[in-house]
Amino acid sequence: MIDPKTKRKDVPEEFTWNLKDLFESDEAWFLEFESLKNMTGRITAFQGRLGGDAGTLLSYFRLYDEMERRISRLFGYASCKADEDQSDSARLDMRSKAMSAIVVISSAGAFSTPEIMAIPEETLNRFYQEEPQLEEYRRSLYQIRRRKAHILSPAEEKLLAAAGEMAGAPGQVRSIFGNADLTFPDVADGRGEMHTLTNGSLVPLLESSDRTLRKNAFEAYYARCGEFRNTSAALLDAQFKQLRFFASARGYATTLEASLDETEVPVPVYLSLIDAVHANLGKMYRYVSLRKKWLGVDELHMYDVYTPIVSEAARTISFEEAKATTLEALAVLGEDYVDMLKEAYENRWIDVYENAGKRSGAYSSGVKDPHPYVLLNHKDTLDSMFTLAHEMGHTLHSCYSHRNQPPSTSDYVIFVAEVASTCNEILLMRWLLERTTDKKERAYLINHFLDSFKGTVFRQTMFAEFELAMGRMAEAGEALTADVLCKKYKELNELYFGPDMVSDDEIALEWARIPHFYYNYYVFQYATSFCAAVAIADRILAEGESFVKDYKKFLSGGSSTDPISLLKIAGVDMQTPEPVHAALKLFGELVEELEKLS
């Protein structure tokens, strides 16, 4: 590990991503940025012509593929550079320029959707006959035309496209504020030793066995957030105002409906998840009660929910060990999968450790060509090893999709985005559990697995319910003030954690540190994906290579069909509540096993 306060320029190269795979230098990036300005003229040259003949329509889609590939590389490089140190104004300016280029190019092509919508069905069918290569874009054409009721005139579409940069402002401001400007005081542990508190270090500090350190970190973090509670609330209010504006402009009844329709997910799937989790909250309460018992505390507080309840089994796991273990645990997915993992590890696709100003959390970027990049803030813990497995699941999902689908269908949608990542986590957990007979270590691992359930199914569903409430309040014309948000959030926290948990006043502010509330009803998919992944991982381990082939068809599917149908290839039907109930049945069984180990 390196010190989180280390300046970016002092981080050893082997722990940084190699962005030269995208551009050799910033100078090369700026040359491409200038070159992309010519794209607008090439795009607008097609205006008024898309319905004329099959060849012209095909040529437009080929140009669009080129545009997406180049924009992906341009924005990917600038975004990664900015995330290395969000206090670096030059890097932030590059990302801003890239975003502006996206908006300009998108605006230039705003005419295409109305023109494609206007092509008569019989004409389009004739185009497919006249130009067989157009078949590659049948799915894309369907995706455009299926939303006919929500597509506006060319002038209106151009206006909405131009508003895109403004609409992203709340999330961008929140990211810069939270990661670069918002700082925290150092906090003391039970022995009086001081520890660095950052966005990235909060959860590792809350995992500590030192309860004084946990309490001090928790209180200091939220005290600082409380100083800016009104600013944070204003940003969320602005976020939902822009969602409401775009939903209304396109004729959707709600912001939820507008967001889910983009990825063909029926609204009942979202609502069914909340109902199914509510029906299983008793299992969560049982786990909370068990955690209270194992920790031996009179009161269980919110700063007690991350620490392992069998702390003696915790150990340091270096990044090198984490890589080696994930390679072994995921070998069940086949030689080609492992080879791609090795390629990522050996060729520096990953930015490993936290440094001063670096974006918090972890992600796998959406860069298509030549490969995705992974941002980590590795802490040499078990949780960090699971984060590595998780992000590599995203990365290899992208690799399979991009290598097996044409550009037009190579991007998988958000609803299935968390399945491969969570499946990797579950396979890693199963692998670790199979290799231990020590009761304390087994209890530690089961607790970690239960914490994954808690954090991904229960907690993300709580977030989803909070997001649903924010959307409904915004649609009713109610301002999302700090007081309103804190009241609702604390009510939900009390509901989801139950009577044995003290919902400390500070937790009412947790909404202020959740970046996913700026991702447009994203979080529920962590929960649905986790439940789907439980079913898939069980079949991989039970059926082996025969089912792995089906799973890789899913990984290779991109957006070649709707996400519900893609999951059915892997044997999961998310239109029913059964996968959620089945996953939470396993949660209950693991709680019971942990009770027996106590």
SULURCOR-V476429 format. One record per pair of residues at least 6 apart in sequence whose ideal C-beta (glycine too) atoms are under 6 Angstrom apart, sorted by sequence separation. I is the first residue (numbers start at 1). J is the second residue. D is the distance in whole Angstrom. If there is no record, write none. Layout:
I&J&D ; I&J&D
This chain:
23&29&4 ; 128&134&6 ; 188&194&6 ; 208&214&6 ; 252&258&4 ; 308&314&5 ; 367&373&6 ; 378&384&5 ; 436&442&5 ; 516&522&5 ; 49&56&5 ; 50&57&5 ; 127&134&6 ; 260&267&6 ; 331&338&6 ; 365&372&5 ; 516&523&5 ; 540&547&6 ; 567&574&6 ; 572&579&6 ; 186&194&4 ; 187&195&5 ; 206&214&5 ; 247&255&5 ; 292&300&4 ; 364&372&5 ; 365&373&4 ; 402&410&5 ; 539&547&5 ; 540&548&6 ; 82&91&4 ; 295&304&6 ; 401&410&5 ; 494&503&5 ; 557&566&5 ; 50&60&6 ; 81&91&5 ; 82&92&5 ; 186&196&6 ; 187&197&5 ; 257&267&6 ; 364&374&5 ; 470&480&6 ; 493&503&5 ; 244&255&6 ; 247&258&4 ; 327&338&6 ; 401&412&5 ; 564&575&6 ; 205&217&4 ; 243&255&4 ; 363&375&5 ; 433&445&5 ; 554&566&6 ; 82&95&4 ; 184&197&4 ; 362&375&6 ; 432&445&5 ; 490&503&6 ; 46&60&5 ; 295&309&6 ; 327&341&6 ; 362&376&5 ; 493&507&5 ; 294&309&4 ; 554&569&5 ; 78&94&4 ; 79&95&5 ; 553&569&5 ; 554&570&4 ; 78&95&4 ; 374&391&5 ; 291&309&6 ; 490&508&4 ; 202&221&5 ; 469&488&5 ; 489&508&5 ; 551&570&6 ; 78&98&4 ; 190&210&5 ; 197&217&6 ; 429&449&5 ; 189&210&5 ; 374&395&6 ; 190&212&4 ; 323&345&5 ; 486&508&4 ; 489&511&5 ; 75&98&4 ; 189&212&6 ; 197&220&6 ; 354&377&4 ; 372&395&5 ; 397&420&4 ; 466&489&6 ; 74&98&5 ; 189&213&4 ; 349&373&6 ; 350&374&4 ; 351&375&5 ; 352&376&5 ; 349&374&6 ; 353&378&6 ; 362&387&5 ; 352&378&5 ; 372&398&5 ; 466&492&6 ; 485&511&5 ; 364&391&5 ; 393&420&4 ; 394&421&5 ; 465&492&6 ; 39&67&6 ; 116&144&5 ; 117&145&6 ; 188&216&6 ; 393&421&3 ; 187&216&4 ; 362&391&5 ; 187&217&5 ; 364&394&4 ; 462&492&5 ; 71&102&6 ; 113&144&6 ; 117&148&5 ; 364&395&5 ; 390&421&4 ; 393&424&4 ; 187&220&5 ; 319&352&6 ; 117&151&5 ; 368&402&5 ; 462&496&5 ; 536&570&5 ; 185&220&6 ; 389&424&4 ; 390&425&5 ; 532&567&6 ; 389&425&5 ; 535&572&5 ; 113&151&5 ; 458&496&6 ; 386&425&5 ; 389&428&5 ; 114&154&5 ; 184&224&5 ; 532&572&5 ; 32&74&6 ; 111&154&5 ; 113&157&6 ; 535&579&6 ; 528&574&6 ; 110&157&4 ; 532&579&6 ; 29&77&6 ; 110&158&4 ; 531&579&4 ; 531&580&5 ; 534&583&4 ; 22&73&5 ; 107&158&6 ; 110&161&5 ; 531&583&4 ; 23&77&5 ; 107&161&4 ; 467&521&6 ; 22&77&4 ; 106&161&5 ; 107&162&5 ; 340&396&5 ; 19&77&6 ; 319&378&5 ; 340&399&6 ; 464&523&5 ; 463&523&4 ; 464&524&4 ; 19&80&6 ; 103&164&5 ; 174&235&5 ; 103&165&4 ; 318&380&6 ; 326&388&6 ; 317&380&6 ; 322&385&4 ; 326&389&5 ; 460&523&5 ; 44&108&5 ; 47&111&5 ; 51&115&6 ; 316&380&5 ; 36&101&6 ; 43&108&5 ; 50&115&4 ; 170&235&5 ; 317&382&6 ; 39&105&5 ; 43&109&5 ; 50&116&6 ; 322&388&5 ; 460&526&4 ; 461&527&5 ; 460&527&5 ; 40&108&4 ; 51&119&4 ; 170&238&4 ; 317&385&5 ; 170&239&4 ; 456&526&5 ; 457&527&5 ; 54&127&4 ; 58&131&5 ; 457&530&5 ; 456&530&4 ; 58&133&6 ; 167&242&4 ; 8&84&5 ; 54&130&4 ; 58&134&5 ; 61&137&5 ; 8&85&5 ; 54&131&4 ; 54&134&6 ; 218&303&4 ; 215&303&5 ; 214&303&4 ; 86&176&6 ; 86&179&5 ; 87&180&5 ; 86&180&4 ; 206&303&6 ; 329&427&6 ; 207&306&5 ; 329&428&4 ; 150&250&4 ; 206&306&4 ; 207&307&5 ; 150&251&5 ; 209&311&4 ; 329&431&4 ; 203&306&6 ; 418&525&6 ; 422&529&5 ; 426&533&6 ; 418&526&5 ; 422&530&5 ; 415&525&5 ; 419&529&5 ; 423&533&4 ; 427&537&5 ; 414&525&6 ; 418&529&3 ; 422&533&4 ; 426&537&4 ; 419&532&5 ; 423&536&5 ; 419&533&5 ; 423&537&5 ; 313&440&5 ; 312&440&6 ; 313&441&5 ; 310&440&5 ; 313&444&4 ; 310&443&5 ; 310&444&4 ; 453&587&5 ; 308&444&6 ; 309&447&5 ; 308&447&6 ; 450&590&6 ; 446&590&5 ; 412&558&5 ; 413&559&6 ; 412&559&6 ; 416&563&5 ; 410&558&5 ; 411&559&6 ; 415&563&4 ; 446&594&5 ; 409&558&5 ; 263&413&4 ; 265&415&5 ; 409&559&5 ; 413&563&5 ; 416&566&6 ; 263&414&5 ; 409&560&5 ; 263&415&5 ; 404&556&4 ; 405&558&4 ; 200&354&5 ; 443&597&5 ; 400&555&4 ; 400&556&5 ; 401&558&4 ; 397&555&5 ; 439&597&6 ; 200&360&4 ; 199&360&4 ; 287&450&6 ; 284&458&5 ; 204&379&5 ; 180&357&6 ; 200&377&4 ; 179&359&5 ; 179&360&6 ; 277&461&4 ; 274&461&6 ; 273&461&6 ; 274&465&5 ; 4&196&6 ; 4&198&6 ; 300&500&6 ; 300&501&5 ; 301&502&5 ; 302&504&5 ; 299&502&5 ; 301&504&6 ; 302&507&5 ; 292&500&5 ; 288&497&6 ; 288&498&5 ; 289&500&5 ; 288&500&5 ; 285&498&4 ; 288&501&5 ; 334&548&6 ; 256&471&6 ; 255&471&5 ; 240&470&6 ; 244&474&5 ; 240&474&4 ; 237&480&4 ; 236&480&5 ; 233&480&6 ; 233&481&6 ; 233&482&4 ; 273&524&6 ; 230&482&5 ; 233&485&6 ; 229&482&4 ; 270&524&5 ; 273&527&6 ; 273&528&6 ; 259&520&5 ; 259&521&4 ; 256&521&6 ; 140&408&5 ; 87&357&4 ; 136&406&5 ; 139&409&5 ; 86&357&5 ; 137&408&5 ; 85&357&4 ; 86&359&6 ; 83&359&4 ; 239&518&5 ; 232&512&4 ; 226&509&6 ; 222&506&4 ; 225&509&5 ; 222&509&5 ; 225&512&5 ; 76&365&6 ; 76&367&4 ; 83&375&6 ; 80&373&6 ; 72&367&6 ; 72&368&5 ; 264&562&4 ; 69&369&5 ; 276&577&4 ; 283&584&6 ; 276&580&4 ; 280&584&4 ; 283&587&6 ; 287&591&5 ; 269&574&6 ; 272&577&5 ; 276&581&6 ; 283&588&4 ; 286&591&5 ; 290&595&6 ; 18&348&4 ; 17&348&6 ; 17&351&4 ; 16&351&5 ; 15&352&4 ; 15&353&5 ; 65&407&4 ; 11&355&5 ; 8&355&5 ; 171&518&4 ; 6&355&5 ; 7&356&5 ; 21&370&5 ; 4&354&4 ; 2&353&5 ; 5&356&5 ; 17&373&5 ; 1&380&5
